[in-house]
Amino acid sequence: QVQLVESGGGLVQAGGSLRLSCVASGRTISTSGMAWFRQAPGKEREFVAGITWSGRVTNYRDSVKGRFSISRDNAKNTVYLQMDSLKPEDTGVYYCGQSKATYYESNPEAYEKDYWGKGTLVTVSS
């Protein structure tokens, strides 16, 4: 079965840290750009961070720069999102997406249905 599975979410106080993981099974991610998105209640899904297939190039939305770090381990078919200095506005369901290209896409509509995980909930309390 081909799937992406996110984990590592939870409830954390503002200023705390979480590390999200996204593990792929049934399909390699080693030649794919990967990205993390999030969706808060009542809001559109938004780009958080992206990484190219090699890991050499990364990009972040402005509001998380300096606090979040995306990385990958292609041998483990896994991509990570380290989140530090969390803020209440970081609350949402976090999804990983697998691009069909070697680079990531920041537009969530570029990802096909079967190239998303089901998400992991992050709640940051003030």
C-alpha positions, 0 to 999 in steps of 0.5 A: 500500500502506497502511503505517507504517514505523518507523526509527532504532533501533539499539544505543546505550550508556546515556546516549546518544540516538536519534531514531525516525521513523514514516512513513505511506504510503497513508494520511494521519496528519494527522487522527489521534492517534499513539502510540509503544509498546514491547515488551521480550522476554517483556513486554506492549506498553506505552505510551510517548508519545502526541500528538494530531492537532494536536500540541498535547497530548502525554503520556508514561509516567512512566519516560520523562518528561523524557527522551523527546519526541514530535513530528509533522510532518503535512506529511511524514506522520511522527511522531518520538520523540526519546529522550535519556538512554537507560537499559538498561530502555528496551530493546525493539522500538518501534512506532508506532500510528495512532489512528482518532480525533484523540487517541491511545489509551494501550491498545494493544488500541485499535489495529487490526492495520493501524494498527501498524508492524512496529517498530524495535529499540532496544538500550541497553547498560549 
